[in-house]
């Protein structure tokens, strides 16, 4: 059997933390969820390069929009 996961530890936090894909612009995993004022007030933002996903009504929609982003195509 494996060791139990203790509440409040980094291992436990990773289990309950919603999965966010890496930033498609800089590859960073330093992502933060932002909440603003207004109707569309949730979005995910990269703490490294400042890229952000579209604003959505709730955190779940904001996470889904971020995770569905494609890497930029340069010509």
C-alpha angles and dihedrals in degrees: 000000000000126000116273118257112242119221113250096025123117090253091055092045091055090055094055099034112101113247116252123186119236118270108279091214105048104007094238123149092203095111127158131192113230130202121197137171124279140041099308099040110145126082142148119239134188110238091205106052102010096240112151139191126236119288114256139181096256142012095258092056091046091052092047091050091050093048092050094055118118125222112263116265114225122197 
